């Protein structure tokens, strides 16, 4: 397998370790984004709807975070994403 700077030449030839690293990287990135969403939501103004700006990101962030949390919960519950190369193997 040869590293090209953008990934490997063939996904089929990747080892379990490389797949585990890719999964961990994607998971860490998603977790960091989710943490940023939670921080934003914690600082969101609790005001009546008529006083909130129309373009505030909170409703979209809440929906996105809820989807992420559901996917993560399901992945943990079912073991989805386990490549067999990590500590869950």
TIDOGU-689933 format. One record per residue: x, y, z of N, C-alpha, C, O in turn; residue number from 1; residue in one letter. Coordinates in nm, 4 decimals. Example, Ala and Ser with C-alpha at 12.3 -4.5 7.8 and 13.67 -1.06 7.14 Angstrom:
2
NODE       nX       nY       nZ      caX      caY      caZ       cX       cY       cZ       oX       oY       oZ pos code
NODE   1.3190  -0.5690   0.7800   1.2300  -0.4500   0.7800   1.3200  -0.3300   0.7800   1.4236  -0.3319   0.8465   1    A
NODE   1.2850  -0.2250   0.7080   1.3670  -0.1060   0.7140   1.2900   0.0030   0.7870   1.3409   0.1138   0.8039   2    S
This chain:
89
NODE       nX       nY       nZ      caX      caY      caZ       cX       cY       cZ       oX       oY       oZ pos code
NODE   0.0851  -0.1168   0.0000   0.0000   0.0000   0.0000   0.0898   0.1232   0.0000   0.1851   0.1318   0.0775   1    X
NODE   0.0588   0.2171  -0.0866   0.1401   0.3370  -0.0996   0.0582   0.4580  -0.0605  -0.0541   0.4762  -0.1076   2    X
NODE   0.1146   0.5404   0.0256   0.0498   0.6635   0.0689   0.0659   0.7670  -0.0398   0.1774   0.7912  -0.0861   3    X
NODE  -0.0452   0.8296  -0.0823  -0.0409   0.9264  -0.1915  -0.0558   1.0699  -0.1436  -0.0499   1.1633  -0.2236   4    X
NODE  -0.0750   1.0876  -0.0144  -0.0978   1.2213   0.0382  -0.2460   1.2513   0.0513  -0.2854   1.3423   0.1242   5    X
NODE  -0.3281   1.1747  -0.0193  -0.4730   1.1918  -0.0117  -0.5387   1.0613   0.0295  -0.6609   1.0483   0.0215   6    X
NODE  -0.4625   0.9683   0.0717  -0.5160   0.8373   0.1079  -0.4306   0.7307   0.0456  -0.3217   0.7581  -0.0047   7    X
NODE  -0.4794   0.6106   0.0489  -0.4039   0.5003  -0.0095  -0.4523   0.4748  -0.1507  -0.5584   0.5225  -0.1911   8    X
NODE  -0.3752   0.4005  -0.2238  -0.4107   0.3724  -0.3622  -0.5357   0.2866  -0.3722  -0.6167   0.3070  -0.4627   9    X
NODE  -0.5534   0.1921  -0.2824  -0.6652   0.0998  -0.2929  -0.7285   0.0781  -0.1563  -0.6625   0.0325  -0.0629  10    X
NODE  -0.8561   0.1109  -0.1451  -0.9265   0.0918  -0.0184  -0.9365  -0.0563   0.0152  -0.9377  -0.0925   0.1328  11    X
NODE  -0.9438  -0.1431  -0.0863  -0.9553  -0.2860  -0.0615  -0.8307  -0.3433   0.0037  -0.8381  -0.4421   0.0767  12    X
NODE  -0.7159  -0.2813  -0.0225  -0.5917  -0.3358   0.0296  -0.5549  -0.2787   0.1667  -0.4501  -0.3128   0.2215  13    X
NODE  -0.6399  -0.1924   0.2223  -0.6099  -0.1338   0.3521  -0.6148  -0.2392   0.4611  -0.6988  -0.3292   0.4591  14    X
NODE  -0.5251  -0.2268   0.5545  -0.5247  -0.3174   0.6679  -0.6326  -0.2764   0.7667  -0.6862  -0.1658   0.7586  15    X
NODE  -0.6640  -0.3640   0.8583  -0.7619  -0.3339   0.9634  -0.7147  -0.2154   1.0459  -0.7963  -0.1355   1.0919  16    X
NODE  -0.5839  -0.2029   1.0652  -0.5298  -0.0924   1.1434  -0.5556   0.0416   1.0750  -0.5908   0.1398   1.1404  17    X
NODE  -0.5377   0.0449   0.9423  -0.5611   0.1682   0.8672  -0.7095   0.2029   0.8706  -0.7454   0.3193   0.8880  18    X
NODE  -0.7958   0.1031   0.8543  -0.9402   0.1290   0.8631  -0.9773   0.1799   1.0021  -1.0597   0.2705   1.0152  19    X
NODE  -0.9172   0.1223   1.1051  -0.9445   0.1666   1.2425  -0.8990   0.3105   1.2621  -0.9677   0.3892   1.3273  20    X
NODE  -0.7836   0.3453   1.2059  -0.7335   0.4822   1.2173  -0.8261   0.5798   1.1456  -0.8551   0.6875   1.1976  21    X
NODE  -0.8723   0.5429   1.0270  -0.9653   0.6292   0.9538  -1.0945   0.6484   1.0331  -1.1467   0.7595   1.0424  22    X
NODE  -1.1454   0.5392   1.0902  -1.2684   0.5478   1.1702  -1.2456   0.6354   1.2933  -1.3296   0.7190   1.3267  23    X
NODE  -1.1335   0.6165   1.3599  -1.1039   0.6957   1.4798  -1.0898   0.8433   1.4466  -1.1364   0.9289   1.5218  24    X
NODE  -1.0257   0.8734   1.3347  -1.0086   1.0127   1.2931  -1.1435   1.0762   1.2629  -1.1707   1.1883   1.3058  25    X
NODE  -1.2277   1.0052   1.1895  -1.3611   1.0568   1.1575  -1.4437   1.0737   1.2845  -1.5160   1.1721   1.2997  26    X
NODE  -1.4326   0.9773   1.3755  -1.5063   0.9836   1.5010  -1.4584   1.1007   1.5859  -1.5398   1.1720   1.6445  27    X
NODE  -1.3276   1.1209   1.5929  -1.2732   1.2324   1.6715  -1.3147   1.3665   1.6121  -1.3470   1.4599   1.6855  28    X
NODE  -1.3138   1.3761   1.4802  -1.3557   1.4998   1.4137  -1.5033   1.5278   1.4420  -1.5411   1.6409   1.4726  29    X
NODE  -1.5856   1.4245   1.4316  -1.7283   1.4413   1.4596  -1.7512   1.4786   1.6055  -1.8361   1.5626   1.6351  30    X
NODE  -1.6768   1.4173   1.6968  -1.6913   1.4490   1.8389  -1.6500   1.5933   1.8676  -1.7139   1.6620   1.9473  31    X
NODE  -1.5439   1.6384   1.8030  -1.5000   1.7778   1.8218  -1.6056   1.8748   1.7690  -1.6325   1.9776   1.8312  32    X
NODE  -1.6645   1.8426   1.6559  -1.7706   1.9283   1.6000  -1.8921   1.9278   1.6919  -1.9537   2.0321   1.7138  33    X
NODE  -1.9269   1.8117   1.7454  -2.0408   1.8030   1.8372  -2.0148   1.8837   1.9639  -2.1049   1.9504   2.0148  34    X
NODE  -1.8935   1.8780   2.0141  -1.8588   1.9567   2.1332  -1.8719   2.1061   2.1054  -1.9183   2.1818   2.1907  35    X
NODE  -1.8316   2.1475   1.9877  -1.8452   2.2887   1.9500  -1.9925   2.3279   1.9406  -2.0303   2.4384   1.9797  36    X
NODE  -2.0756   2.2368   1.8886  -2.2194   2.2647   1.8818  -2.2770   2.2812   2.0219  -2.3546   2.3735   2.0470  37    X
NODE  -2.2393   2.1921   2.1129  -2.2903   2.1997   2.2498  -2.2469   2.3301   2.3153  -2.3268   2.3955   2.3824  38    X
NODE  -2.1207   2.3685   2.2962  -2.0739   2.4961   2.3535  -2.1555   2.6130   2.2999  -2.1919   2.7030   2.3755  39    X
NODE  -2.1843   2.6122   2.1708  -2.2643   2.7190   2.1111  -2.4055   2.7186   2.1691  -2.4597   2.8237   2.2032  40    X
NODE  -2.4636   2.6013   2.1799  -2.6003   2.5919   2.2310  -2.6095   2.6349   2.3777  -2.7106   2.6910   2.4201  41    X
NODE  -2.5048   2.6088   2.4543  -2.5050   2.6501   2.5952  -2.5041   2.8020   2.6100  -2.5495   2.8552   2.7113  42    X
NODE  -2.4529   2.8707   2.5102  -2.4485   3.0172   2.5168  -2.5643   3.0814   2.4405  -2.5741   3.2040   2.4340  43    X
NODE  -2.6512   2.9997   2.3834  -2.7643   3.0523   2.3069  -2.8590   3.1274   2.4003  -2.8893   3.0816   2.5105  44    X
NODE  -2.9036   3.2405   2.3550  -2.9948   3.3225   2.4354  -3.1293   3.2517   2.4512  -3.1846   3.1969   2.3559  45    X
NODE  -3.1791   3.2547   2.5721  -3.3109   3.1980   2.5987  -3.4085   3.3154   2.5990  -3.4355   3.3766   2.7024  46    X
NODE  -3.4598   3.3442   2.4813  -3.5496   3.4575   2.4619  -3.6760   3.4103   2.3922  -3.6761   3.3053   2.3279  47    X
NODE  -3.7828   3.4865   2.4044  -3.9034   3.4531   2.3274  -3.8719   3.4586   2.1777  -3.7870   3.5364   2.1342  48    X
NODE  -3.9398   3.3767   2.1011  -3.9162   3.3670   1.9580  -3.9181   3.4991   1.8846  -3.8395   3.5195   1.7921  49    X
NODE  -4.0061   3.5890   1.9237  -4.0159   3.7175   1.8529  -3.8944   3.8071   1.8746  -3.8743   3.9027   1.7996  50    X
NODE  -3.8130   3.7776   1.9761  -3.6938   3.8585   2.0015  -3.5660   3.7973   1.9436  -3.4606   3.8609   1.9466  51    X
NODE  -3.5739   3.6773   1.8919  -3.4563   3.6095   1.8375  -3.4350   3.6475   1.6915  -3.5317   3.6625   1.6167  52    X
NODE  -3.3097   3.6633   1.6502  -3.2827   3.6932   1.5088  -3.3207   3.5738   1.4205  -3.3084   3.4587   1.4623  53    X
NODE  -3.3654   3.6013   1.3021  -3.4109   3.4963   1.2103  -3.2977   3.4030   1.1681  -3.3213   3.2855   1.1400  54    X
NODE  -3.1753   3.4546   1.1636  -3.0636   3.3738   1.1132  -2.9822   3.3071   1.2242  -2.8686   3.2663   1.1997  55    X
NODE  -3.0354   3.2952   1.3423  -2.9585   3.2339   1.4511  -2.9389   3.0855   1.4240  -3.0296   3.0199   1.3728  56    X
NODE  -2.8226   3.0317   1.4573  -2.7898   2.8941   1.4205  -2.8458   2.7877   1.5147  -2.8385   2.6692   1.4822  57    X
NODE  -2.9002   2.8245   1.6276  -2.9383   2.7256   1.7290  -3.0334   2.6167   1.6792  -3.0079   2.4997   1.7077  58    X
NODE  -3.1402   2.6472   1.6075  -3.2289   2.5381   1.5643  -3.1586   2.4361   1.4750  -3.1788   2.3156   1.4902  59    X
NODE  -3.0779   2.4832   1.3841  -3.0033   2.3923   1.2959  -2.9014   2.3123   1.3758  -2.8863   2.1921   1.3542  60    X
NODE  -2.8313   2.3780   1.4678  -2.7330   2.3081   1.5512  -2.8002   2.2018   1.6369  -2.7482   2.0910   1.6503  61    X
NODE  -2.9151   2.2345   1.6949  -2.9866   2.1363   1.7780  -3.0245   2.0135   1.6958  -3.0057   1.9004   1.7405  62    X
NODE  -3.0771   2.0355   1.5773  -3.1170   1.9240   1.4915  -2.9962   1.8404   1.4490  -3.0025   1.7175   1.4484  63    X
NODE  -2.8879   1.9066   1.4142  -2.7664   1.8356   1.3730  -2.7090   1.7558   1.4892  -2.6711   1.6400   1.4721  64    X
NODE  -2.7023   1.8166   1.6074  -2.6487   1.7472   1.7245  -2.7375   1.6290   1.7633  -2.6870   1.5229   1.7999  65    X
NODE  -2.8676   1.6466   1.7556  -2.9586   1.5370   1.7885  -2.9359   1.4186   1.6943  -2.9359   1.3037   1.7384  66    X
NODE  -2.9169   1.4455   1.5660  -2.8871   1.3399   1.4706  -2.7552   1.2714   1.5002  -2.7462   1.1488   1.4951  67    X
NODE  -2.6519   1.3503   1.5314  -2.5207   1.2939   1.5654  -2.5322   1.2055   1.6888  -2.4799   1.0941   1.6912  68    X
NODE  -2.6009   1.2554   1.7912  -2.6143   1.1796   1.9159  -2.6876   1.0484   1.8909  -2.6504   0.9453   1.9470  69    X
NODE  -2.7903   1.0510   1.8081  -2.8640   0.9284   1.7760  -2.7757   0.8285   1.7025  -2.7763   0.7094   1.7339  70    X
NODE  -2.6994   0.8774   1.6040  -2.6093   0.7889   1.5290  -2.5025   0.7289   1.6203  -2.4725   0.6099   1.6113  71    X
NODE  -2.4458   0.8107   1.7075  -2.3419   0.7626   1.7978  -2.3989   0.6596   1.8949  -2.3366   0.5564   1.9199  72    X
NODE  -2.5153   0.6870   1.9488  -2.5800   0.5932   2.0411  -2.6055   0.4596   1.9721  -2.5805   0.3538   2.0299  73    X
NODE  -2.6551   0.4643   1.8492  -2.6809   0.3417   1.7743  -2.5509   0.2670   1.7438  -2.5463   0.1443   1.7526  74    X
NODE  -2.4464   0.3400   1.7084  -2.3171   0.2759   1.6790  -2.2618   0.2064   1.8027  -2.2084   0.0959   1.7934  75    X
NODE  -2.2743   0.2701   1.9173  -2.2250   0.2091   2.0417  -2.3111   0.0881   2.0772  -2.2595  -0.0162   2.1174  76    X
NODE  -2.4410   0.1028   2.0620  -2.5332  -0.0053   2.0982  -2.5117  -0.1291   2.0117  -2.5153  -0.2415   2.0618  77    X
NODE  -2.4894  -0.1088   1.8822  -2.4784  -0.2219   1.7896  -2.3349  -0.2645   1.7623  -2.3125  -0.3707   1.7042  78    X
NODE  -2.2373  -0.1838   1.8030  -2.0982  -0.2152   1.7720  -2.0601  -0.1771   1.6307  -1.9521  -0.2132   1.5840  79    X
NODE  -2.1485  -0.1034   1.5603  -2.1203  -0.0587   1.4229  -1.9959   0.0274   1.4219  -1.9776   0.1115   1.5098  80    X
NODE  -1.9108   0.0072   1.3239  -1.7900   0.0865   1.3129  -1.6686   0.0166   1.3703  -1.5559   0.0616   1.3497  81    X
NODE  -1.6899  -0.0935   1.4426  -1.5773  -0.1669   1.4975  -1.5090  -0.2430   1.3843  -1.5704  -0.3290   1.3211  82    X
NODE  -1.3837  -0.2118   1.3590  -1.3114  -0.2743   1.2485  -1.2395  -0.4004   1.2905  -1.1837  -0.4713   1.2067  83    X
NODE  -1.2402  -0.4291   1.4191  -1.1704  -0.5472   1.4677  -1.0248  -0.5201   1.4977  -0.9529  -0.6113   1.5385  84    X
NODE  -0.9784  -0.3960   1.4786  -0.8377  -0.3661   1.5001  -0.8145  -0.2879   1.6283  -0.7003  -0.2665   1.6688  85    X
NODE  -0.9206  -0.2463   1.6908  -0.9047  -0.1631   1.8093  -0.9338  -0.2371   1.9369  -0.9457  -0.3596   1.9369  86    X
NODE  -0.9453  -0.1644   2.0458  -0.9647  -0.2266   2.1757  -1.0986  -0.2979   2.1884  -1.1165  -0.3787   2.2796  87    X
NODE  -1.1932  -0.2697   2.0989  -1.3245  -0.3357   2.1056  -1.3247  -0.4697   2.0349  -1.4257  -0.5401   2.0345  88    X
NODE  -1.2124  -0.5051   1.9754  -1.2067  -0.6292   1.8954  -1.2258  -0.7503   1.9837  -1.2241  -0.8632   1.9347  89    X
